[in-house]
Amino acid sequence: MDEGKILLIANPAAQNGAGSAAAERAASILRAYFGEDAVVLARTAGPRHASEIAERSKGCSTVIALGGDGVIHEAANGIMRRAIEDRPAFGIIPVGSGNDYARALGISANVDEACAQLFKAEALPTDVGWANGRWFVETLSFGLDAAIALDTVDRRVRTGRTGTVLYMEAGIDQVLHHLDERRYEASFDEGESERGCSYAFAVQVGPFYGGGFEICPEAHLDDGLLDACIAHPPLGTVRAVYLFLRAKGGKHTGFEQIDMRRFRTLHVEFDEVPPAQIDGERIEARTFDVSVEPKALNVLRP
């Protein structure tokens, strides 16, 4: 990390309220290392606040987002709205239930360890995805996988559980009761349109979603490409559950129902509005224009 003013944007409500104590701990560690006046702690007050703070963070050499994938998504969007020459370095301290971007970056979910990693991290040019006017740093998906991701949000509120177990629970429930086929028409890299039908359609900057499911094992954060995993019918319930469990370790890609793609742009239209998520946040549309912005964000990586 370069010396200079550091802005720590924290979601105090992250991980069912654990974000508040985590923010204080992280601020204390960062100030002990960089100096009391070098670190500004800004707590979010609600949706989109992190994005507003990051966009207006003038004079800061580094912006660090502390919380779950949602606050990381918002902070990155705020930075990306700034001119490229005016974008600060971006770091994360994961305090969430999924922490998929942290996995892709190799950042620990332990606050003390994450801070220690950031001290020695290098700001490396990293790809960012774009979809319908919103940026995403890790994942965008439509259909079953999105329904699972959105279901975990409701389950977390109801049960207080977090992490992979929560996603597995939601996943099995959705596969058993909502294995819906969705028709689409897509063109990759402005090629000819392809008509198809999918259960799940995931677009990734990095390999992970759903609290550690390696849905696109070959995805890299800085290769200038997006990766997609599309699950096609026919697929019975038992087979679907089996593939879902195989995806935890990225061992699902060789099956005939699974189509893996790499591309720079995608235009996809569904026959009806599908469940859809972008870095774990709900996004609603029937048509999506998706692209990658290569090496658009300097991200702190161990």
Backbone torsions as a table, in degrees:
resi	resn	phi	psi	omega
1	MET	NA	135.5	175.9
2	ASP	-74.0	150.4	174.2
3	GLU	-71.5	147.8	-177.1
4	GLY	145.9	174.5	-178.0
5	LYS	-63.5	132.2	-179.4
6	ILE	-114.4	128.4	176.6
7	LEU	-105.5	119.4	177.8
8	LEU	-103.8	109.7	179.4
9	ILE	-97.8	117.6	-173.5
10	ALA	-122.8	139.6	173.3
11	ASN	-97.4	103.4	-176.8
12	PRO	-65.4	-18.9	-179.3
13	ALA	-87.6	-2.7	-177.0
14	ALA	-60.1	147.8	177.5
15	GLN	48.9	52.3	176.1
16	ASN	56.9	39.3	174.8
17	GLY	99.7	-7.8	-179.9
18	ALA	-69.1	-17.4	-178.0
19	GLY	-62.8	-29.0	-178.2
20	SER	-65.1	-51.8	178.7
21	ALA	-65.7	-37.6	179.0
22	ALA	-63.2	-37.7	178.8
23	ALA	-64.7	-44.3	178.8
24	GLU	-63.1	-42.6	179.8
25	ARG	-63.6	-46.8	-179.0
26	ALA	-64.0	-42.9	179.5
27	ALA	-61.1	-40.8	179.2
28	SER	-63.4	-43.6	-180.0
29	ILE	-66.1	-44.8	-178.9
30	LEU	-64.6	-40.0	179.8
31	ARG	-69.0	-35.6	177.8
32	ALA	-64.3	-30.9	-177.5
33	TYR	-86.9	-44.4	-173.2
34	PHE	-100.4	-15.9	-176.6
35	GLY	116.2	145.9	-174.6
36	GLU	-58.2	-38.7	-175.1
37	ASP	-89.2	-1.6	-174.7
38	ALA	-85.3	-14.6	-173.3
39	VAL	-121.8	126.1	176.0
40	VAL	-109.7	125.0	178.4
41	LEU	-99.9	121.6	177.9
42	ALA	-119.9	119.6	179.2
43	ARG	-93.1	137.3	178.8
44	THR	-78.4	148.8	-177.8
45	ALA	-109.9	-2.4	-178.6
46	GLY	165.8	-175.7	179.8
47	PRO	-56.3	140.8	176.1
48	ARG	71.2	-4.0	-179.8
49	HIS	-66.2	-40.2	179.6
50	ALA	-60.0	-38.5	179.1
51	SER	-63.8	-43.0	179.3
52	GLU	-64.8	-42.6	-180.0
53	ILE	-62.7	-47.2	-177.6
54	ALA	-63.5	-39.4	-179.1
55	GLU	-64.7	-32.7	-175.6
56	ARG	-98.2	11.1	-174.0
57	SER	-79.6	62.8	-179.8
58	LYS	-71.0	143.8	177.0
59	GLY	83.8	2.3	179.0
60	CYS	-102.1	131.9	177.7
61	SER	-82.5	-22.2	-176.6
62	THR	-142.0	137.1	171.6
63	VAL	-117.7	126.9	178.3
64	ILE	-116.3	128.1	177.6
65	ALA	-100.7	125.7	178.7
66	LEU	-114.6	121.7	-179.4
67	GLY	149.6	-157.5	179.2
68	GLY	-85.6	-172.1	-177.7
69	ASP	-61.6	-26.4	-179.5
70	GLY	-65.4	-48.5	-178.8
71	VAL	-70.7	-31.4	175.5
72	ILE	-64.7	-43.9	177.3
73	HIS	-59.2	-46.8	-178.3
74	GLU	-64.9	-45.6	-178.8
75	ALA	-62.6	-41.9	178.4
76	ALA	-62.9	-39.5	177.5
77	ASN	-62.8	-39.9	177.8
78	GLY	-62.5	-43.7	178.6
79	ILE	-65.0	-41.5	-177.1
80	MET	-68.1	-17.9	175.8
81	ARG	-77.3	-8.7	177.6
82	ARG	-89.7	157.9	177.3
83	ALA	-60.1	146.6	-173.1
84	ILE	-58.4	-35.7	-179.5
85	GLU	-74.8	-10.3	-177.4
86	ASP	-109.8	10.9	-178.2
87	ARG	-87.1	125.5	175.6
88	PRO	-73.7	165.4	171.9
89	ALA	-64.6	150.7	-175.0
90	PHE	-121.4	127.4	177.0
91	GLY	-128.4	162.9	179.1
92	ILE	-134.8	148.9	168.9
93	ILE	-125.1	104.6	-171.4
94	PRO	-75.4	123.5	173.6
95	VAL	-137.7	72.1	-176.0
96	GLY	-145.9	-171.9	-179.5
97	SER	-93.4	-29.8	-178.4
98	GLY	-97.5	-54.2	177.8
99	ASN	55.1	37.9	-176.1
100	ASP	-71.8	-37.5	178.1
101	TYR	-66.6	-35.8	176.7
102	ALA	-61.3	-41.2	177.1
103	ARG	-60.8	-43.4	-179.4
104	ALA	-63.7	-34.6	-179.2
105	LEU	-84.3	-18.9	-175.6
106	GLY	82.4	29.1	-179.3
107	ILE	-96.0	132.1	-178.7
108	SER	-68.0	149.1	175.2
109	ALA	-84.8	-1.3	173.6
110	ASN	-89.0	126.4	-172.8
111	VAL	-59.4	-47.0	-179.2
112	ASP	-61.0	-44.6	-179.7
113	GLU	-67.3	-39.0	179.4
114	ALA	-62.4	-43.0	178.4
115	CYS	-61.9	-44.1	178.7
116	ALA	-60.9	-37.8	177.2
117	GLN	-65.8	-39.4	-179.0
118	LEU	-66.1	-32.7	179.3
119	PHE	-58.1	-35.8	-175.5
120	LYS	-104.6	2.9	-175.2
121	ALA	-72.8	157.7	176.0
122	GLU	-112.7	137.2	177.9
123	ALA	-80.0	106.1	-175.3
124	LEU	-110.4	138.4	177.5
125	PRO	-59.4	126.9	-171.0
126	THR	-132.9	143.2	-179.4
127	ASP	-71.2	152.8	174.9
128	VAL	-134.9	137.6	177.1
129	GLY	-89.7	160.1	-179.6
130	TRP	-136.8	135.5	178.6
131	ALA	-149.7	117.9	175.5
132	ASN	50.5	42.3	175.2
133	GLY	87.8	2.9	178.4
134	ARG	-123.2	142.2	177.8
135	TRP	-88.7	150.9	171.7
136	PHE	-138.7	143.5	-175.2
137	VAL	-97.8	-19.8	-176.2
138	GLU	-135.2	-52.0	-167.5
139	THR	-144.3	145.4	173.0
140	LEU	-142.1	130.1	-178.5
141	SER	-149.5	158.4	-176.7
142	PHE	-132.5	142.6	174.7
143	GLY	93.3	-139.9	-172.7
144	LEU	-58.3	-46.8	-177.4
145	ASP	-64.0	-37.2	176.6
146	ALA	-67.1	-40.4	178.1
147	ALA	-61.1	-37.8	177.7
148	ILE	-65.4	-47.4	-179.1
149	ALA	-60.0	-42.3	-179.6
150	LEU	-70.6	-34.4	178.3
151	ASP	-65.1	-34.1	179.7
152	THR	-63.3	-31.5	178.7
153	VAL	-62.7	-46.5	179.0
154	ASP	-65.6	-41.7	-179.4
155	ARG	-65.8	-37.4	179.1
156	ARG	-62.0	-40.5	178.2
157	VAL	-65.0	-41.4	-176.6
158	ARG	-74.2	-37.9	-169.5
159	THR	-108.6	-23.3	-176.0
160	GLY	80.9	-1.4	179.7
161	ARG	-79.4	156.7	-178.7
162	THR	-139.2	173.0	169.9
163	GLY	80.8	-163.0	-173.5
164	THR	-62.8	-36.5	-179.8
165	VAL	-59.4	-41.2	179.1
166	LEU	-62.5	-44.3	-179.8
167	TYR	-66.3	-39.3	178.2
168	MET	-61.9	-43.6	179.8
169	GLU	-61.4	-47.5	178.9
170	ALA	-65.4	-38.8	-178.1
171	GLY	-64.0	-47.6	179.5
172	ILE	-62.0	-41.4	179.7
173	ASP	-62.8	-44.7	-179.1
174	GLN	-67.2	-41.3	-180.0
175	VAL	-64.0	-39.7	-178.2
176	LEU	-72.0	-32.5	-171.3
177	HIS	-117.9	-12.4	-175.1
178	HIS	-140.3	47.2	178.4
179	LEU	-83.1	76.5	-172.5
180	ASP	-96.4	136.8	174.1
181	GLU	-86.4	138.2	-179.4
182	ARG	-128.6	122.5	-179.7
183	ARG	-81.5	143.1	-179.2
184	TYR	-146.9	162.4	170.3
185	GLU	-128.4	125.5	-173.3
186	ALA	-134.2	148.9	170.1
187	SER	-130.7	129.0	-179.6
188	PHE	-102.7	132.2	179.6
189	ASP	50.3	40.7	176.1
190	GLU	60.2	27.1	175.8
191	GLY	-82.6	-169.4	179.5
192	GLU	-66.4	147.6	-179.7
193	SER	-69.2	143.0	177.7
194	GLU	-121.5	131.5	175.9
195	ARG	-97.4	141.3	-179.4
196	GLY	-161.2	-176.1	179.6
197	CYS	-139.4	135.1	-176.4
198	SER	-137.6	154.1	167.1
199	TYR	-89.9	-43.6	-177.5
200	ALA	-136.5	145.4	-176.9
201	PHE	-145.5	98.0	-176.1
202	ALA	-109.1	133.3	176.7
203	VAL	-115.9	127.1	-171.0
204	GLN	-128.5	141.6	165.2
205	VAL	-85.3	-49.6	174.6
206	GLY	-109.5	179.4	-169.5
207	PRO	-80.0	-18.1	-165.6
208	PHE	-106.4	149.6	164.6
209	TYR	-155.2	168.3	174.8
210	GLY	66.1	32.4	178.3
211	GLY	75.6	35.2	173.4
212	GLY	113.2	5.0	174.0
213	PHE	-72.4	125.1	-176.2
214	GLU	-89.7	74.8	-170.6
215	ILE	-71.5	-33.5	177.4
216	CYS	-127.4	82.3	-172.2
217	PRO	-59.3	-26.0	-176.9
218	GLU	-92.7	3.3	-179.1
219	ALA	-71.7	137.3	178.2
220	HIS	-126.5	146.6	-174.1
221	LEU	-75.6	-10.0	-173.6
222	ASP	-139.7	30.3	-178.9
223	ASP	-99.6	1.9	178.8
224	GLY	74.0	16.4	-178.1
225	LEU	-133.2	155.9	168.4
226	LEU	-103.5	150.9	176.4
227	ASP	-115.9	146.4	177.5
228	ALA	-130.6	145.1	171.4
229	CYS	-122.9	119.3	-177.8
230	ILE	-119.9	123.8	178.4
231	ALA	-99.2	117.7	-175.6
232	HIS	-102.5	153.4	169.7
233	PRO	-75.2	164.9	1.5
234	PRO	-82.6	146.7	-178.6
235	LEU	-154.9	108.3	177.9
236	GLY	-73.0	171.0	-175.6
237	THR	-62.2	-45.7	-178.2
238	VAL	-62.7	-44.3	179.3
239	ARG	-65.2	-38.8	-179.9
240	ALA	-64.1	-43.2	177.4
241	VAL	-62.4	-42.3	179.7
242	TYR	-60.7	-46.8	179.2
243	LEU	-65.6	-37.9	177.4
244	PHE	-58.6	-45.4	180.0
245	LEU	-68.8	-35.5	177.8
246	ARG	-65.0	-30.6	-177.7
247	ALA	-67.6	-18.6	178.4
248	LYS	-57.1	-38.2	-179.8
249	GLY	-106.8	15.0	179.8
250	GLY	69.6	27.2	-175.3
251	LYS	-105.6	25.1	-176.5
252	HIS	-103.6	-8.1	-164.4
253	THR	-74.4	-17.8	-175.6
254	GLY	-89.4	0.4	-177.2
255	PHE	-83.4	147.2	-172.7
256	GLU	-64.1	-25.3	179.2
257	GLN	-78.2	-9.2	-176.4
258	ILE	-102.2	123.6	-179.8
259	ASP	-112.3	118.7	178.7
260	MET	-104.0	133.2	-178.1
261	ARG	-130.6	155.2	171.4
262	ARG	-132.9	136.6	-172.4
263	PHE	-165.3	171.4	176.0
264	ARG	-106.7	-32.6	178.9
265	THR	-135.3	153.1	178.9
266	LEU	-146.4	132.9	168.4
267	HIS	-119.5	122.1	-177.6
268	VAL	-135.1	134.5	177.9
269	GLU	-123.0	127.5	177.1
270	PHE	-98.6	155.8	-177.9
271	ASP	-73.0	-17.4	173.3
272	GLU	-151.3	163.9	-178.3
273	VAL	-63.4	118.5	-178.5
274	PRO	-91.8	160.5	164.8
275	PRO	-57.9	134.3	-177.6
276	ALA	-147.2	144.8	178.7
277	GLN	-138.7	149.9	177.6
278	ILE	-131.4	110.5	-172.3
279	ASP	52.0	37.5	177.2
280	GLY	86.8	-4.4	180.0
281	GLU	-101.4	145.1	-178.6
282	ARG	-65.9	137.7	172.7
283	ILE	-137.2	133.6	-173.9
284	GLU	-119.7	125.0	176.2
285	ALA	-174.1	165.9	173.0
286	ARG	-103.4	-27.2	-179.3
287	THR	-118.3	137.4	-178.3
288	PHE	-131.4	131.8	170.0
289	ASP	-108.7	121.3	-170.6
290	VAL	-126.1	140.6	177.1
291	SER	-154.4	171.0	177.5
292	VAL	-115.6	140.1	173.3
293	GLU	-107.4	100.6	-173.2
294	PRO	-64.9	133.4	171.4
295	LYS	49.1	44.0	-174.6
296	ALA	-89.1	-14.0	-174.8
297	LEU	-134.6	128.4	177.2
298	ASN	-84.1	105.5	-173.2
299	VAL	-107.3	135.5	179.5
300	LEU	-73.1	120.3	-179.4
301	ARG	-129.7	137.0	179.4
302	PRO	-60.0	NA	NA
